[in-house]
Amino acid sequence: MRAKDFYKNVLSLKVLFFMLAFGVWFYVYAVFLEQVDALFLLYFSYVYLSLIIVAELLIAFLRTWRLLSHCKYEYPKKVRFNLLFLPYFPALMCVILYGAIRIKEYGVLYKREFIIALGIALITNFLFSIIYNVKIKIFNLLEHPHI
C-alpha cells in the first residue's frame, strides 16, 4: 500500500467541505447581520479551523484503527505505534502540559486557547508523522506484513 492510497482512505474531504461551508455561512452572517468586532472574527476563525482539524484527525484515527483491526494479518507493534500513537498522543500530551502551565501561571485556561493549541499541535504532529512514516516505508509493511 502506498502512502497516498492509505491517506486517501483515512482522510475525508466531505467533513472538511461541510464544516468549511458552515463556517463561511456563520462568518458572513456575523459580519453582515450582527456587526461583530474584528477580534471576535479572528478568534472565531482560529477556533473554527482548529475544530475542523481536530474533527478530521479524530475521524482519521478511528478509520485507521478500524482499518488495522479488520485486517486479516496481525501487524507488528511498530506499524500500530506509527499509525495510531505517533500522530496523536504527543500532541495531546503537549497541549495538556501547556494547559497545566497556563493554569499554574494565570489561574485560568480559556477554552479557545486550549482548542487553538490542540489544533496547531495536532496538525503539526500529524504532518511530521506522515513525513516520518513515508521515510521509513511503514506502508510497505501494510502491504507485506510477513516481512
SULMO-V829856 format. One record per pair of residues at least 4 apart in sequence whose ideal C-beta (glycine too) atoms are under 6 Angstrom apart, sorted by the first residue. I is the first residue (numbers start at 1). J is the second residue. D is the distance in whole Angstrom. If there is no record, write none. Layout:
i=I j=J d=D
i=I j=J d=D
This chain:
i=1 j=5 d=5
i=1 j=6 d=5
i=1 j=139 d=5
i=1 j=142 d=4
i=1 j=143 d=5
i=3 j=134 d=5
i=3 j=139 d=5
i=6 j=139 d=6
i=7 j=11 d=5
i=10 j=60 d=5
i=10 j=63 d=5
i=10 j=64 d=5
i=11 j=60 d=6
i=12 j=59 d=6
i=13 j=17 d=6
i=15 j=56 d=6
i=19 j=52 d=5
i=23 j=48 d=5
i=28 j=32 d=6
i=29 j=33 d=5
i=30 j=34 d=5
i=30 j=36 d=5
i=36 j=40 d=5
i=43 j=112 d=6
i=44 j=48 d=6
i=46 j=116 d=5
i=47 j=112 d=5
i=47 j=115 d=5
i=50 j=115 d=5
i=50 j=116 d=5
i=50 j=119 d=3
i=53 j=119 d=4
i=53 j=122 d=6
i=53 j=123 d=5
i=54 j=119 d=6
i=57 j=122 d=5
i=57 j=126 d=6
i=61 j=88 d=6
i=64 j=83 d=5
i=66 j=70 d=6
i=73 j=145 d=4
i=75 j=79 d=4
i=75 j=80 d=6
i=75 j=145 d=6
i=77 j=81 d=6
i=79 j=141 d=5
i=80 j=84 d=5
i=81 j=85 d=5
i=82 j=86 d=5
i=82 j=133 d=5
i=82 j=138 d=5
i=85 j=89 d=5
i=86 j=129 d=5
i=87 j=125 d=6
i=87 j=126 d=5
i=87 j=129 d=4
i=90 j=125 d=6
i=91 j=121 d=4
i=91 j=122 d=5
i=91 j=125 d=4
i=94 j=121 d=5
i=95 j=117 d=5
i=95 j=118 d=5
i=95 j=121 d=5
i=98 j=117 d=5
i=99 j=109 d=5
i=99 j=114 d=6
i=102 j=106 d=6
i=102 j=109 d=5
i=103 j=109 d=5
i=109 j=114 d=6
i=122 j=126 d=6
i=133 j=138 d=4
